[in-house]
Amino acid sequence: MADKKPALVLHLAGAPQPLHVALSAEEAARLTDRLPSLMSSGEPVALATADGTVFAVNFAQVATAHIESTRSDANAYGAPTRGTGFSN
């Protein structure tokens, strides 16, 4: 079985595809309890990604969000295996 890693899945208002953000295990644990209040308040927040960088999310622009365990974070922002920038 493949190693599963936590990711924040953001469904942005007006965007056809969700955005996946690879999270550190610690950030995923912290965010699990905070996510409902962030969604209701629309608060912007900086999140620690799996590769040690920071990813900013403006929850006012997010339609829905959830945390999931993914099989691969190769295409997720903040994934150590993905590299930097917007291209793979």
PDB file with SEQRES, HELIX, SHEET and CRYST1 records, atoms N, CA, C and O in Angstrom:
SEQRES   1 A   88  MET ALA ASP LYS LYS PRO ALA LEU VAL LEU HIS LEU ALA          
SEQRES   2 A   88  GLY ALA PRO GLN PRO LEU HIS VAL ALA LEU SER ALA GLU          
SEQRES   3 A   88  GLU ALA ALA ARG LEU THR ASP ARG LEU PRO SER LEU MET          
SEQRES   4 A   88  SER SER GLY GLU PRO VAL ALA LEU ALA THR ALA ASP GLY          
SEQRES   5 A   88  THR VAL PHE ALA VAL ASN PHE ALA GLN VAL ALA THR ALA          
SEQRES   6 A   88  HIS ILE GLU SER THR ARG SER ASP ALA ASN ALA TYR GLY          
SEQRES   7 A   88  ALA PRO THR ARG GLY THR GLY PHE SER ASN                      
HELIX    1 AA1 ALA A   25  SER A   41  1                                  17    
HELIX    2 AA2 PHE A   59  GLN A   61  5                                   3    
SHEET    1 AA1 3 LEU A  19  ALA A  22  0                                        
SHEET    2 AA1 3 LYS A   5  LEU A  12 -1                                        
SHEET    3 AA1 3 VAL A  62  THR A  70 -1                                        
SHEET    1 AA2 2 PRO A  44  ALA A  48  0                                        
SHEET    2 AA2 2 VAL A  54  ASN A  58 -1                                        
CRYST1    1.000    1.000    1.000  90.00  90.00  90.00 P 1           1          
ATOM      1  N   MET A   1       0.839  -1.181   0.000  1.00  0.00           N  
ATOM      2  CA  MET A   1       0.000   0.000   0.000  1.00  0.00           C  
ATOM      3  C   MET A   1       0.878   1.237   0.000  1.00  0.00           C  
ATOM      4  O   MET A   1       1.898   1.288   0.688  1.00  0.00           O  
ATOM      5  N   ALA A   2       0.482   2.216  -0.763  1.00  0.00           N  
ATOM      6  CA  ALA A   2       1.258   3.448  -0.886  1.00  0.00           C  
ATOM      7  C   ALA A   2       1.189   4.264   0.401  1.00  0.00           C  
ATOM      8  O   ALA A   2       0.196   4.231   1.128  1.00  0.00           O  
ATOM      9  N   ASP A   3       2.261   4.992   0.663  1.00  0.00           N  
ATOM     10  CA  ASP A   3       2.318   5.860   1.827  1.00  0.00           C  
ATOM     11  C   ASP A   3       1.349   7.021   1.631  1.00  0.00           C  
ATOM     12  O   ASP A   3       1.397   7.698   0.604  1.00  0.00           O  
ATOM     13  N   LYS A   4       0.470   7.259   2.606  1.00  0.00           N  
ATOM     14  CA  LYS A   4      -0.501   8.349   2.494  1.00  0.00           C  
ATOM     15  C   LYS A   4       0.014   9.579   3.223  1.00  0.00           C  
ATOM     16  O   LYS A   4       0.627   9.483   4.286  1.00  0.00           O  
ATOM     17  N   LYS A   5      -0.250  10.736   2.626  1.00  0.00           N  
ATOM     18  CA  LYS A   5       0.230  12.003   3.162  1.00  0.00           C  
ATOM     19  C   LYS A   5      -0.939  12.967   3.266  1.00  0.00           C  
ATOM     20  O   LYS A   5      -1.822  12.941   2.409  1.00  0.00           O  
ATOM     21  N   PRO A   6      -0.977  13.826   4.299  1.00  0.00           N  
ATOM     22  CA  PRO A   6      -2.103  14.759   4.420  1.00  0.00           C  
ATOM     23  C   PRO A   6      -2.020  15.891   3.409  1.00  0.00           C  
ATOM     24  O   PRO A   6      -0.941  16.389   3.087  1.00  0.00           O  
ATOM     25  N   ALA A   7      -3.193  16.282   2.916  1.00  0.00           N  
ATOM     26  CA  ALA A   7      -3.286  17.393   1.976  1.00  0.00           C  
ATOM     27  C   ALA A   7      -4.558  18.176   2.265  1.00  0.00           C  
ATOM     28  O   ALA A   7      -5.577  17.606   2.654  1.00  0.00           O  
ATOM     29  N   LEU A   8      -4.487  19.472   2.073  1.00  0.00           N  
ATOM     30  CA  LEU A   8      -5.655  20.329   2.131  1.00  0.00           C  
ATOM     31  C   LEU A   8      -6.185  20.447   0.709  1.00  0.00           C  
ATOM     32  O   LEU A   8      -5.443  20.805  -0.206  1.00  0.00           O  
ATOM     33  N   VAL A   9      -7.460  20.149   0.524  1.00  0.00           N  
ATOM     34  CA  VAL A   9      -8.089  20.253  -0.792  1.00  0.00           C  
ATOM     35  C   VAL A   9      -9.007  21.466  -0.759  1.00  0.00           C  
ATOM     36  O   VAL A   9      -9.952  21.530   0.028  1.00  0.00           O  
ATOM     37  N   LEU A  10      -8.710  22.430  -1.630  1.00  0.00           N  
ATOM     38  CA  LEU A  10      -9.469  23.673  -1.693  1.00  0.00           C  
ATOM     39  C   LEU A  10     -10.281  23.715  -2.984  1.00  0.00           C  
ATOM     40  O   LEU A  10      -9.740  23.540  -4.076  1.00  0.00           O  
ATOM     41  N   HIS A  11     -11.558  23.944  -2.849  1.00  0.00           N  
ATOM     42  CA  HIS A  11     -12.427  24.175  -4.003  1.00  0.00           C  
ATOM     43  C   HIS A  11     -12.684  25.675  -4.013  1.00  0.00           C  
ATOM     44  O   HIS A  11     -13.463  26.187  -3.209  1.00  0.00           O  
ATOM     45  N   LEU A  12     -12.022  26.374  -4.930  1.00  0.00           N  
ATOM     46  CA  LEU A  12     -12.112  27.822  -4.990  1.00  0.00           C  
ATOM     47  C   LEU A  12     -13.337  28.263  -5.776  1.00  0.00           C  
ATOM     48  O   LEU A  12     -13.730  27.625  -6.752  1.00  0.00           O  
ATOM     49  N   ALA A  13     -13.926  29.353  -5.338  1.00  0.00           N  
ATOM     50  CA  ALA A  13     -15.083  29.899  -6.033  1.00  0.00           C  
ATOM     51  C   ALA A  13     -14.698  30.236  -7.470  1.00  0.00           C  
ATOM     52  O   ALA A  13     -13.735  30.969  -7.697  1.00  0.00           O  
ATOM     53  N   GLY A  14     -15.438  29.708  -8.437  1.00  0.00           N  
ATOM     54  CA  GLY A  14     -15.188  30.002  -9.844  1.00  0.00           C  
ATOM     55  C   GLY A  14     -14.122  29.160 -10.507  1.00  0.00           C  
ATOM     56  O   GLY A  14     -13.876  29.327 -11.701  1.00  0.00           O  
ATOM     57  N   ALA A  15     -13.476  28.260  -9.779  1.00  0.00           N  
ATOM     58  CA  ALA A  15     -12.429  27.414 -10.372  1.00  0.00           C  
ATOM     59  C   ALA A  15     -12.988  26.012 -10.615  1.00  0.00           C  
ATOM     60  O   ALA A  15     -13.628  25.445  -9.730  1.00  0.00           O  
ATOM     61  N   PRO A  16     -12.756  25.446 -11.802  1.00  0.00           N  
ATOM     62  CA  PRO A  16     -13.347  24.140 -12.113  1.00  0.00           C  
ATOM     63  C   PRO A  16     -12.666  22.957 -11.416  1.00  0.00           C  
ATOM     64  O   PRO A  16     -13.299  21.921 -11.209  1.00  0.00           O  
ATOM     65  N   GLN A  17     -11.404  23.092 -11.057  1.00  0.00           N  
ATOM     66  CA  GLN A  17     -10.664  21.993 -10.447  1.00  0.00           C  
ATOM     67  C   GLN A  17     -10.206  22.370  -9.040  1.00  0.00           C  
ATOM     68  O   GLN A  17      -9.883  23.532  -8.793  1.00  0.00           O  
ATOM     69  N   PRO A  18     -10.172  21.416  -8.118  1.00  0.00           N  
ATOM     70  CA  PRO A  18      -9.680  21.724  -6.773  1.00  0.00           C  
ATOM     71  C   PRO A  18      -8.169  21.924  -6.762  1.00  0.00           C  
ATOM     72  O   PRO A  18      -7.457  21.461  -7.653  1.00  0.00           O  
ATOM     73  N   LEU A  19      -7.708  22.611  -5.751  1.00  0.00           N  
ATOM     74  CA  LEU A  19      -6.294  22.862  -5.534  1.00  0.00           C  
ATOM     75  C   LEU A  19      -5.847  22.001  -4.366  1.00  0.00           C  
ATOM     76  O   LEU A  19      -6.476  22.024  -3.308  1.00  0.00           O  
ATOM     77  N   HIS A  20      -4.767  21.239  -4.540  1.00  0.00           N  
ATOM     78  CA  HIS A  20      -4.249  20.358  -3.490  1.00  0.00           C  
ATOM     79  C   HIS A  20      -2.978  20.968  -2.911  1.00  0.00           C  
ATOM     80  O   HIS A  20      -2.069  21.352  -3.647  1.00  0.00           O  
ATOM     81  N   VAL A  21      -2.926  21.050  -1.586  1.00  0.00           N  
ATOM     82  CA  VAL A  21      -1.770  21.595  -0.891  1.00  0.00           C  
ATOM     83  C   VAL A  21      -1.258  20.529   0.072  1.00  0.00           C  
ATOM     84  O   VAL A  21      -1.960  20.154   1.011  1.00  0.00           O  
ATOM     85  N   ALA A  22      -0.034  20.037  -0.155  1.00  0.00           N  
ATOM     86  CA  ALA A  22       0.569  19.046   0.729  1.00  0.00           C  
ATOM     87  C   ALA A  22       0.927  19.719   2.056  1.00  0.00           C  
ATOM     88  O   ALA A  22       1.644  20.719   2.079  1.00  0.00           O  
ATOM     89  N   LEU A  23       0.426  19.166   3.147  1.00  0.00           N  
ATOM     90  CA  LEU A  23       0.667  19.743   4.473  1.00  0.00           C  
ATOM     91  C   LEU A  23       1.633  18.894   5.270  1.00  0.00           C  
ATOM     92  O   LEU A  23       1.749  17.688   5.052  1.00  0.00           O  
ATOM     93  N   SER A  24       2.329  19.539   6.199  1.00  0.00           N  
ATOM     94  CA  SER A  24       3.089  18.770   7.170  1.00  0.00           C  
ATOM     95  C   SER A  24       2.072  18.063   8.070  1.00  0.00           C  
ATOM     96  O   SER A  24       0.941  18.530   8.209  1.00  0.00           O  
ATOM     97  N   ALA A  25       2.460  16.960   8.673  1.00  0.00           N  
ATOM     98  CA  ALA A  25       1.554  16.221   9.555  1.00  0.00           C  
ATOM     99  C   ALA A  25       1.086  17.094  10.719  1.00  0.00           C  
ATOM    100  O   ALA A  25      -0.071  17.022  11.133  1.00  0.00           O  
ATOM    101  N   GLU A  26       1.991  17.912  11.239  1.00  0.00           N  
ATOM    102  CA  GLU A  26       1.643  18.788  12.361  1.00  0.00           C  
ATOM    103  C   GLU A  26       0.623  19.836  11.939  1.00  0.00           C  
ATOM    104  O   GLU A  26      -0.321  20.118  12.678  1.00  0.00           O  
ATOM    105  N   GLU A  27       0.809  20.415  10.751  1.00  0.00           N  
ATOM    106  CA  GLU A  27      -0.130  21.427  10.258  1.00  0.00           C  
ATOM    107  C   GLU A  27      -1.497  20.814  10.000  1.00  0.00           C  
ATOM    108  O   GLU A  27      -2.515  21.432  10.311  1.00  0.00           O  
ATOM    109  N   ALA A  28      -1.537  19.624   9.445  1.00  0.00           N  
ATOM    110  CA  ALA A  28      -2.812  18.951   9.194  1.00  0.00           C  
ATOM    111  C   ALA A  28      -3.562  18.708  10.499  1.00  0.00           C  
ATOM    112  O   ALA A  28      -4.777  18.893  10.563  1.00  0.00           O  
ATOM    113  N   ALA A  29      -2.844  18.295  11.533  1.00  0.00           N  
ATOM    114  CA  ALA A  29      -3.482  18.064  12.836  1.00  0.00           C  
ATOM    115  C   ALA A  29      -4.038  19.364  13.414  1.00  0.00           C  
ATOM    116  O   ALA A  29      -5.145  19.376  13.953  1.00  0.00           O  
ATOM    117  N   ARG A  30      -3.281  20.456  13.307  1.00  0.00           N  
ATOM    118  CA  ARG A  30      -3.766  21.754  13.804  1.00  0.00           C  
ATOM    119  C   ARG A  30      -4.954  22.255  12.992  1.00  0.00           C  
ATOM    120  O   ARG A  30      -5.912  22.791  13.548  1.00  0.00           O  
ATOM    121  N   LEU A  31      -4.887  22.080  11.693  1.00  0.00           N  
ATOM    122  CA  LEU A  31      -5.907  22.620  10.800  1.00  0.00           C  
ATOM    123  C   LEU A  31      -7.232  21.870  10.886  1.00  0.00           C  
ATOM    124  O   LEU A  31      -8.289  22.450  10.636  1.00  0.00           O  
ATOM    125  N   THR A  32      -7.188  20.608  11.231  1.00  0.00           N  
ATOM    126  CA  THR A  32      -8.410  19.802  11.310  1.00  0.00           C  
ATOM    127  C   THR A  32      -9.463  20.459  12.200  1.00  0.00           C  
ATOM    128  O   THR A  32     -10.630  20.537  11.817  1.00  0.00           O  
ATOM    129  N   ASP A  33      -9.073  20.926  13.366  1.00  0.00           N  
ATOM    130  CA  ASP A  33     -10.019  21.565  14.283  1.00  0.00           C  
ATOM    131  C   ASP A  33     -10.340  22.996  13.883  1.00  0.00           C  
ATOM    132  O   ASP A  33     -11.433  23.479  14.177  1.00  0.00           O  
ATOM    133  N   ARG A  34      -9.435  23.675  13.233  1.00  0.00           N  
ATOM    134  CA  ARG A  34      -9.618  25.089  12.866  1.00  0.00           C  
ATOM    135  C   ARG A  34     -10.378  25.298  11.564  1.00  0.00           C  
ATOM    136  O   ARG A  34     -10.934  26.374  11.342  1.00  0.00           O  
ATOM    137  N   LEU A  35     -10.412  24.295  10.707  1.00  0.00           N  
ATOM    138  CA  LEU A  35     -10.966  24.470   9.365  1.00  0.00           C  
ATOM    139  C   LEU A  35     -12.412  24.993   9.362  1.00  0.00           C  
ATOM    140  O   LEU A  35     -12.704  25.912   8.598  1.00  0.00           O  
ATOM    141  N   PRO A  36     -13.313  24.461  10.167  1.00  0.00           N  
ATOM    142  CA  PRO A  36     -14.682  25.003  10.146  1.00  0.00           C  
ATOM    143  C   PRO A  36     -14.756  26.494  10.499  1.00  0.00           C  
ATOM    144  O   PRO A  36     -15.513  27.237   9.875  1.00  0.00           O  
ATOM    145  N   SER A  37     -13.987  26.931  11.480  1.00  0.00           N  
ATOM    146  CA  SER A  37     -14.029  28.347  11.843  1.00  0.00           C  
ATOM    147  C   SER A  37     -13.351  29.221  10.787  1.00  0.00           C  
ATOM    148  O   SER A  37     -13.782  30.352  10.560  1.00  0.00           O  
ATOM    149  N   LEU A  38     -12.309  28.721  10.143  1.00  0.00           N  
ATOM    150  CA  LEU A  38     -11.676  29.477   9.054  1.00  0.00           C  
ATOM    151  C   LEU A  38     -12.627  29.632   7.879  1.00  0.00           C  
ATOM    152  O   LEU A  38     -12.675  30.691   7.253  1.00  0.00           O  
ATOM    153  N   MET A  39     -13.376  28.593   7.576  1.00  0.00           N  
ATOM    154  CA  MET A  39     -14.342  28.665   6.476  1.00  0.00           C  
ATOM    155  C   MET A  39     -15.466  29.650   6.793  1.00  0.00           C  
ATOM    156  O   MET A  39     -15.900  30.393   5.913  1.00  0.00           O  
ATOM    157  N   SER A  40     -15.934  29.664   8.022  1.00  0.00           N  
ATOM    158  CA  SER A  40     -17.042  30.565   8.358  1.00  0.00           C  
ATOM    159  C   SER A  40     -16.589  32.012   8.500  1.00  0.00           C  
ATOM    160  O   SER A  40     -17.366  32.928   8.230  1.00  0.00           O  
ATOM    161  N   SER A  41     -15.350  32.233   8.917  1.00  0.00           N  
ATOM    162  CA  SER A  41     -14.857  33.599   9.110  1.00  0.00           C  
ATOM    163  C   SER A  41     -14.245  34.197   7.840  1.00  0.00           C  
ATOM    164  O   SER A  41     -14.177  35.418   7.703  1.00  0.00           O  
ATOM    165  N   GLY A  42     -13.800  33.343   6.911  1.00  0.00           N  
ATOM    166  CA  GLY A  42     -13.135  33.835   5.702  1.00  0.00           C  
ATOM    167  C   GLY A  42     -11.762  34.417   5.985  1.00  0.00           C  
ATOM    168  O   GLY A  42     -11.253  35.230   5.213  1.00  0.00           O  
ATOM    169  N   GLU A  43     -11.177  34.010   7.070  1.00  0.00           N  
ATOM    170  CA  GLU A  43      -9.882  34.528   7.528  1.00  0.00           C  
ATOM    171  C   GLU A  43      -8.727  34.046   6.643  1.00  0.00           C  
ATOM    172  O   GLU A  43      -8.682  32.870   6.284  1.00  0.00           O  
ATOM    173  N   PRO A  44      -7.795  34.936   6.287  1.00  0.00           N  
ATOM    174  CA  PRO A  44      -6.580  34.475   5.606  1.00  0.00           C  
ATOM    175  C   PRO A  44      -5.630  33.837   6.616  1.00  0.00           C  
ATOM    176  O   PRO A  44      -5.561  34.263   7.768  1.00  0.00           O  
ATOM    177  N   VAL A  45      -4.904  32.821   6.181  1.00  0.00           N  
ATOM    178  CA  VAL A  45      -3.999  32.108   7.084  1.00  0.00           C  
ATOM    179  C   VAL A  45      -2.801  31.587   6.292  1.00  0.00           C  
ATOM    180  O   VAL A  45      -2.921  31.266   5.110  1.00  0.00           O  
ATOM    181  N   ALA A  46      -1.654  31.508   6.950  1.00  0.00           N  
ATOM    182  CA  ALA A  46      -0.444  30.925   6.369  1.00  0.00           C  
ATOM    183  C   ALA A  46      -0.295  29.508   6.923  1.00  0.00           C  
ATOM    184  O   ALA A  46      -0.363  29.293   8.133  1.00  0.00           O  
ATOM    185  N   LEU A  47      -0.092  28.550   6.025  1.00  0.00           N  
ATOM    186  CA  LEU A  47       0.001  27.141   6.400  1.00  0.00           C  
ATOM    187  C   LEU A  47       1.386  26.595   6.099  1.00  0.00           C  
ATOM    188  O   LEU A  47       2.003  26.964   5.100  1.00  0.00           O  
ATOM    189  N   ALA A  48       1.873  25.713   6.967  1.00  0.00           N  
ATOM    190  CA  ALA A  48       3.159  25.047   6.757  1.00  0.00           C  
ATOM    191  C   ALA A  48       2.948  23.860   5.824  1.00  0.00           C  
ATOM    192  O   ALA A  48       2.130  22.982   6.100  1.00  0.00           O  
ATOM    193  N   THR A  49       3.687  23.838   4.725  1.00  0.00           N  
ATOM    194  CA  THR A  49       3.559  22.753   3.756  1.00  0.00           C  
ATOM    195  C   THR A  49       4.534  21.623   4.070  1.00  0.00           C  
ATOM    196  O   THR A  49       5.416  21.757   4.918  1.00  0.00           O  
ATOM    197  N   ALA A  50       4.356  20.519   3.374  1.00  0.00           N  
ATOM    198  CA  ALA A  50       5.188  19.340   3.605  1.00  0.00           C  
ATOM    199  C   ALA A  50       6.653  19.576   3.280  1.00  0.00           C  
ATOM    200  O   ALA A  50       7.527  18.929   3.858  1.00  0.00           O  
ATOM    201  N   ASP A  51       6.936  20.505   2.350  1.00  0.00           N  
ATOM    202  CA  ASP A  51       8.332  20.761   1.988  1.00  0.00           C  
ATOM    203  C   ASP A  51       8.976  21.854   2.840  1.00  0.00           C  
ATOM    204  O   ASP A  51      10.109  22.259   2.580  1.00  0.00           O  
ATOM    205  N   GLY A  52       8.250  22.335   3.863  1.00  0.00           N  
ATOM    206  CA  GLY A  52       8.814  23.326   4.779  1.00  0.00           C  
ATOM    207  C   GLY A  52       8.562  24.766   4.380  1.00  0.00           C  
ATOM    208  O   GLY A  52       9.016  25.678   5.071  1.00  0.00           O  
ATOM    209  N   THR A  53       7.851  24.999   3.284  1.00  0.00           N  
ATOM    210  CA  THR A  53       7.539  26.366   2.883  1.00  0.00           C  
ATOM    211  C   THR A  53       6.194  26.783   3.480  1.00  0.00           C  
ATOM    212  O   THR A  53       5.561  26.020   4.210  1.00  0.00           O  
ATOM    213  N   VAL A  54       5.776  27.990   3.160  1.00  0.00           N  
ATOM    214  CA  VAL A  54       4.516  28.522   3.670  1.00  0.00           C  
ATOM    215  C   VAL A  54       3.586  28.781   2.494  1.00  0.00           C  
ATOM    216  O   VAL A  54       4.006  29.303   1.461  1.00  0.00           O  
ATOM    217  N   PHE A  55       2.317  28.411   2.659  1.00  0.00           N  
ATOM    218  CA  PHE A  55       1.299  28.592   1.624  1.00  0.00           C  
ATOM    219  C   PHE A  55       0.179  29.417   2.236  1.00  0.00           C  
ATOM    220  O   PHE A  55      -0.402  29.018   3.245  1.00  0.00           O  
ATOM    221  N   ALA A  56      -0.131  30.558   1.641  1.00  0.00           N  
ATOM    222  CA  ALA A  56      -1.173  31.439   2.171  1.00  0.00           C  
ATOM    223  C   ALA A  56      -2.510  31.123   1.515  1.00  0.00           C  
ATOM    224  O   ALA A  56      -2.592  30.950   0.299  1.00  0.00           O  
ATOM    225  N   VAL A  57      -3.554  31.051   2.332  1.00  0.00           N  
ATOM    226  CA  VAL A  57      -4.906  30.789   1.842  1.00  0.00           C  
ATOM    227  C   VAL A  57      -5.829  31.884   2.355  1.00  0.00           C  
ATOM    228  O   VAL A  57      -5.872  32.161   3.554  1.00  0.00           O  
ATOM    229  N   ASN A  58      -6.563  32.501   1.444  1.00  0.00           N  
ATOM    230  CA  ASN A  58      -7.602  33.460   1.808  1.00  0.00           C  
ATOM    231  C   ASN A  58      -8.922  32.686   1.793  1.00  0.00           C  
ATOM    232  O   ASN A  58      -9.502  32.457   0.731  1.00  0.00           O  
ATOM    233  N   PHE A  59      -9.387  32.288   2.969  1.00  0.00           N  
ATOM    234  CA  PHE A  59     -10.570  31.442   3.049  1.00  0.00           C  
ATOM    235  C   PHE A  59     -11.846  32.161   2.613  1.00  0.00           C  
ATOM    236  O   PHE A  59     -12.883  31.515   2.461  1.00  0.00           O  
ATOM    237  N   ALA A  60     -11.801  33.472   2.410  1.00  0.00           N  
ATOM    238  CA  ALA A  60     -12.952  34.193   1.882  1.00  0.00           C  
ATOM    239  C   ALA A  60     -13.227  33.794   0.432  1.00  0.00           C  
ATOM    240  O   ALA A  60     -14.345  33.973  -0.052  1.00  0.00           O  
ATOM    241  N   GLN A  61     -12.219  33.254  -0.271  1.00  0.00           N  
ATOM    242  CA  GLN A  61     -12.353  32.859  -1.673  1.00  0.00           C  
ATOM    243  C   GLN A  61     -12.570  31.356  -1.855  1.00  0.00           C  
ATOM    244  O   GLN A  61     -12.620  30.863  -2.982  1.00  0.00           O  
ATOM    245  N   VAL A  62     -12.696  30.638  -0.749  1.00  0.00           N  
ATOM    246  CA  VAL A  62     -12.815  29.178  -0.796  1.00  0.00           C  
ATOM    247  C   VAL A  62     -14.283  28.777  -0.650  1.00  0.00           C  
ATOM    248  O   VAL A  62     -14.948  29.177   0.305  1.00  0.00           O  
ATOM    249  N   ALA A  63     -14.785  27.984  -1.601  1.00  0.00           N  
ATOM    250  CA  ALA A  63     -16.172  27.517  -1.537  1.00  0.00           C  
ATOM    251  C   ALA A  63     -16.297  26.355  -0.544  1.00  0.00           C  
ATOM    252  O   ALA A  63     -17.179  26.366   0.314  1.00  0.00           O  
ATOM    253  N   THR A  64     -15.424  25.362  -0.657  1.00  0.00           N  
ATOM    254  CA  THR A  64     -15.375  24.244   0.283  1.00  0.00           C  
ATOM    255  C   THR A  64     -13.922  23.830   0.469  1.00  0.00           C  
ATOM    256  O   THR A  64     -13.074  24.098  -0.382  1.00  0.00           O  
ATOM    257  N   ALA A  65     -13.648  23.175   1.588  1.00  0.00           N  
ATOM    258  CA  ALA A  65     -12.295  22.694   1.865  1.00  0.00           C  
ATOM    259  C   ALA A  65     -12.369  21.480   2.769  1.00  0.00           C  
ATOM    260  O   ALA A  65     -13.262  21.362   3.608  1.00  0.00           O  
ATOM    261  N   HIS A  66     -11.419  20.583   2.584  1.00  0.00           N  
ATOM    262  CA  HIS A  66     -11.313  19.434   3.486  1.00  0.00           C  
ATOM    263  C   HIS A  66      -9.869  18.929   3.484  1.00  0.00           C  
ATOM    264  O   HIS A  66      -9.083  19.231   2.586  1.00  0.00           O  
ATOM    265  N   ILE A  67      -9.552  18.161   4.507  1.00  0.00           N  
ATOM    266  CA  ILE A  67      -8.231  17.541   4.613  1.00  0.00           C  
ATOM    267  C   ILE A  67      -8.406  16.066   4.289  1.00  0.00           C  
ATOM    268  O   ILE A  67      -9.322  15.408   4.784  1.00  0.00           O  
ATOM    269  N   GLU A  68      -7.507  15.559   3.446  1.00  0.00           N  
ATOM    270  CA  GLU A  68      -7.567  14.150   3.086  1.00  0.00           C  
ATOM    271  C   GLU A  68      -6.171  13.547   3.100  1.00  0.00           C  
ATOM    272  O   GLU A  68      -5.167  14.257   3.047  1.00  0.00           O  
ATOM    273  N   SER A  69      -6.130  12.236   3.170  1.00  0.00           N  
ATOM    274  CA  SER A  69      -4.873  11.515   3.002  1.00  0.00           C  
ATOM    275  C   SER A  69      -4.785  11.123   1.546  1.00  0.00           C  
ATOM    276  O   SER A  69      -5.673  10.452   1.020  1.00  0.00           O  
ATOM    277  N   THR A  70      -3.717  11.538   0.896  1.00  0.00           N  
ATOM    278  CA  THR A  70      -3.563  11.262  -0.527  1.00  0.00           C  
ATOM    279  C   THR A  70      -2.527  10.175  -0.759  1.00  0.00           C  
ATOM    280  O   THR A  70      -1.628   9.990   0.061  1.00  0.00           O  
ATOM    281  N   ARG A  71      -2.642   9.467  -1.850  1.00  0.00           N  
ATOM    282  CA  ARG A  71      -1.665   8.439  -2.191  1.00  0.00           C  
ATOM    283  C   ARG A  71      -0.367   9.053  -2.701  1.00  0.00           C  
ATOM    284  O   ARG A  71       0.713   8.507  -2.473  1.00  0.00           O  
ATOM    285  N   SER A  72      -0.467  10.159  -3.373  1.00  0.00           N  
ATOM    286  CA  SER A  72       0.721  10.805  -3.924  1.00  0.00           C  
ATOM    287  C   SER A  72       0.546  12.309  -3.856  1.00  0.00           C  
ATOM    288  O   SER A  72      -0.521  12.830  -4.180  1.00  0.00           O  
ATOM    289  N   ASP A  73       1.586  13.006  -3.437  1.00  0.00           N  
ATOM    290  CA  ASP A  73       1.519  14.465  -3.411  1.00  0.00           C  
ATOM    291  C   ASP A  73       2.382  15.068  -4.523  1.00  0.00           C  
ATOM    292  O   ASP A  73       2.792  16.225  -4.431  1.00  0.00           O  
ATOM    293  N   ALA A  74       2.656  14.295  -5.561  1.00  0.00           N  
ATOM    294  CA  ALA A  74       3.540  14.753  -6.631  1.00  0.00           C  
ATOM    295  C   ALA A  74       3.032  16.008  -7.327  1.00  0.00           C  
ATOM    296  O   ALA A  74       3.835  16.808  -7.808  1.00  0.00           O  
ATOM    297  N   ASN A  75       1.719  16.200  -7.390  1.00  0.00           N  
ATOM    298  CA  ASN A  75       1.157  17.371  -8.055  1.00  0.00           C  
ATOM    299  C   ASN A  75       0.628  18.414  -7.079  1.00  0.00           C  
ATOM    300  O   ASN A  75       0.070  19.425  -7.505  1.00  0.00           O  
ATOM    301  N   ALA A  76       0.790  18.193  -5.796  1.00  0.00           N  
ATOM    302  CA  ALA A  76       0.283  19.121  -4.792  1.00  0.00           C  
ATOM    303  C   ALA A  76       1.292  20.228  -4.527  1.00  0.00           C  
ATOM    304  O   ALA A  76       2.496  19.978  -4.473  1.00  0.00           O  
ATOM    305  N   TYR A  77       0.802  21.449  -4.362  1.00  0.00           N  
ATOM    306  CA  TYR A  77       1.674  22.552  -3.965  1.00  0.00           C  
ATOM    307  C   TYR A  77       2.272  22.228  -2.599  1.00  0.00           C  
ATOM    308  O   TYR A  77       1.588  21.683  -1.732  1.00  0.00           O  
ATOM    309  N   GLY A  78       3.517  22.555  -2.411  1.00  0.00           N  
ATOM    310  CA  GLY A  78       4.173  22.315  -1.137  1.00  0.00           C  
ATOM    311  C   GLY A  78       4.689  20.914  -0.933  1.00  0.00           C  
ATOM    312  O   GLY A  78       5.182  20.598   0.150  1.00  0.00           O  
ATOM    313  N   ALA A  79       4.594  20.058  -1.940  1.00  0.00           N  
ATOM    314  CA  ALA A  79       5.085  18.689  -1.828  1.00  0.00           C  
ATOM    315  C   ALA A  79       6.587  18.648  -2.085  1.00  0.00           C  
ATOM    316  O   ALA A  79       7.066  19.262  -3.038  1.00  0.00           O  
ATOM    317  N   PRO A  80       7.333  17.933  -1.248  1.00  0.00           N  
ATOM    318  CA  PRO A  80       8.783  17.856  -1.456  1.00  0.00           C  
ATOM    319  C   PRO A  80       9.169  17.293  -2.821  1.00  0.00           C  
ATOM    320  O   PRO A  80      10.196  17.689  -3.371  1.00  0.00           O  
ATOM    321  N   THR A  81       8.386  16.390  -3.377  1.00  0.00           N  
ATOM    322  CA  THR A  81       8.716  15.768  -4.657  1.00  0.00           C  
ATOM    323  C   THR A  81       8.324  16.624  -5.861  1.00  0.00           C  
ATOM    324  O   THR A  81       8.721  16.318  -6.985  1.00  0.00           O  
ATOM    325  N   ARG A  82       7.564  17.676  -5.648  1.00  0.00           N  
ATOM    326  CA  ARG A  82       7.046  18.477  -6.744  1.00  0.00           C  
ATOM    327  C   ARG A  82       8.039  19.518  -7.239  1.00  0.00           C  
ATOM    328  O   ARG A  82       8.055  19.819  -8.432  1.00  0.00           O  
ATOM    329  N   GLY A  83       8.837  20.058  -6.393  1.00  0.00           N  
ATOM    330  CA  GLY A  83       9.726  21.141  -6.784  1.00  0.00           C  
ATOM    331  C   GLY A  83       9.049  22.483  -6.575  1.00  0.00           C  
ATOM    332  O   GLY A  83       7.991  22.557  -5.950  1.00  0.00           O  
ATOM    333  N   THR A  84       9.645  23.533  -7.089  1.00  0.00           N  
ATOM    334  CA  THR A  84       9.111  24.870  -6.867  1.00  0.00           C  
ATOM    335  C   THR A  84       8.420  25.410  -8.110  1.00  0.00           C  
ATOM    336  O   THR A  84       8.598  24.886  -9.210  1.00  0.00           O  
ATOM    337  N   GLY A  85       7.643  26.447  -7.927  1.00  0.00           N  
ATOM    338  CA  GLY A  85       6.985  27.105  -9.044  1.00  0.00           C  
ATOM    339  C   GLY A  85       5.679  26.439  -9.432  1.00  0.00           C  
ATOM    340  O   GLY A  85       5.163  25.590  -8.706  1.00  0.00           O  
ATOM    341  N   PHE A  86       5.151  26.828 -10.578  1.00  0.00           N  
ATOM    342  CA  PHE A  86       3.853  26.364 -11.015  1.00  0.00           C  
ATOM    343  C   PHE A  86       3.921  25.245 -12.041  1.00  0.00           C  
ATOM    344  O   PHE A  86       2.884  24.675 -12.380  1.00  0.00           O  
ATOM    345  N   SER A  87       5.083  24.914 -12.541  1.00  0.00           N  
ATOM    346  CA  SER A  87       5.182  23.822 -13.525  1.00  0.00           C  
ATOM    347  C   SER A  87       5.692  22.570 -12.837  1.00  0.00           C  
ATOM    348  O   SER A  87       6.385  22.642 -11.822  1.00  0.00           O  
ATOM    349  N   ASN A  88       5.343  21.424 -13.398  1.00  0.00           N  
ATOM    350  CA  ASN A  88       5.801  20.152 -12.837  1.00  0.00           C  
ATOM    351  C   ASN A  88       7.088  19.725 -13.476  1.00  0.00           C  
ATOM    352  O   ASN A  88       7.630  18.675 -13.132  1.00  0.00           O  
TER     353      ASN A  88                                                      
END                                                                             
